[in-house]
Amino acid sequence: MPLPKDLKIQRVEGDLAVALSKPYPLHKRGFVKIGEKNWFLPYRYAEEGGKAYNFETRPDDTWIITYPRSGTTLTQELIWLVANDLNFDEAHQRPLIKRFPFLDLGLIIEDDVFANDTPDEQKISKYSVEFVQNQPSPRFIKSHFSLDLLPTVANNDDCKIIYVARNPKNVVVSWFNFQRDIKQIQYQGTFEQLCNDFMNDHTIWSPYWEHVKTAWAIKHKPNILFLFYEDVTKNLVENIKKVAAFFGKTYNDEQIAKLAEHLNIENFRKNPMVNQPAPGQQMKPESFIRQGKTDSGGELFTPELEKKFNEWVLDNLKNTDLVFPN
């Protein structure tokens, strides 16, 4: 099904389009802004986004929704293992991208990017929506789309939704490194340019604050669990218990300790079942799961840029009870 006719779709044109064409040479058709909140996405979304917008959910679906580089992969593995009775055998044999597939891939990346993928890889990448649709229940699904662009998910009070937020300063550092290293983006701009685009809501899946606040506004719903990546990493055992309670599971201290060790960042980076990008996202494994730190990237910020960024954060936290862990 196509996107609703009353959903505003505005193509990015003029000086902004020219400015973005330089750091994003592979997004040859440019970008669009979607809806009243101006969700910033590649042009392909205007053609294919209806597949996500009208996605047919099931009551036993589990969704992880995040802005990119917000600790998604670590939390996916945590969720999947907790919900699947700590089935480490399957987790060690079956890649996370197949256990917990990424809905968005085929809706934002141009077809030619997938040309070198094998037919099996294309099932996950180019035909990502169909791959997710055909998964047996219970399905585990990852998306970076805001819940505004997933209304069938947001309005399904039976499926489980885990939203993970990360401090925006850590997000933008990780987002810069990721986009620069991934062959299908090959970001050509500077960190300062990306930082300014991030603050101006001109990076893919932005606006960042609307993304987070949309989920924060409905975190009270019993089928939604809102987590902070900084808290997950610093208080892993407590967050394992929190996720277990959300799924109605109970595990003893020994089982929880085993899961925590499995999720330890050093072990996680060495795990080939999780430390690999999806097909269509070719990059070095060390670039996919990076340091996992909550305070990395200080060397990228100049004093002037950091001051500007901090002020932007404070401005966007005004009149909200949203507080990121220290």
LINTA-V57527 format. One record per run of one state. SS is the DSSP state (helix for helix, strand for strand, loop for the rest). FROM is the first residue (numbers start at 1). TO is the last residue. Records with the same first field share a line. If there is no record, write none. Layout:
SS->FROM-TO / FROM-TO
This chain:
loop->1-8 / 12-13 / 24-30 / 35-38 / 43-43 / 49-49 / 54-61 / 67-71 / 84-87 / 94-95 / 100-101 / 103-104 / 109-110 / 115-118 / 125-127 / 134-139 / 144-146 / 150-150 / 155-159 / 166-167 / 182-190 / 200-207 / 217-223 / 235-235 / 247-252 / 264-264 / 270-284 / 289-297 / 301-302 / 318-326
strand->9-11 / 31-34 / 39-42 / 62-66 / 102-102 / 140-143 / 160-165 / 224-228
helix->14-23 / 44-48 / 50-53 / 72-83 / 88-93 / 96-99 / 105-108 / 111-114 / 119-124 / 128-133 / 147-149 / 151-154 / 168-181 / 191-199 / 208-216 / 229-234 / 236-246 / 253-263 / 265-269 / 285-288 / 298-300 / 303-317
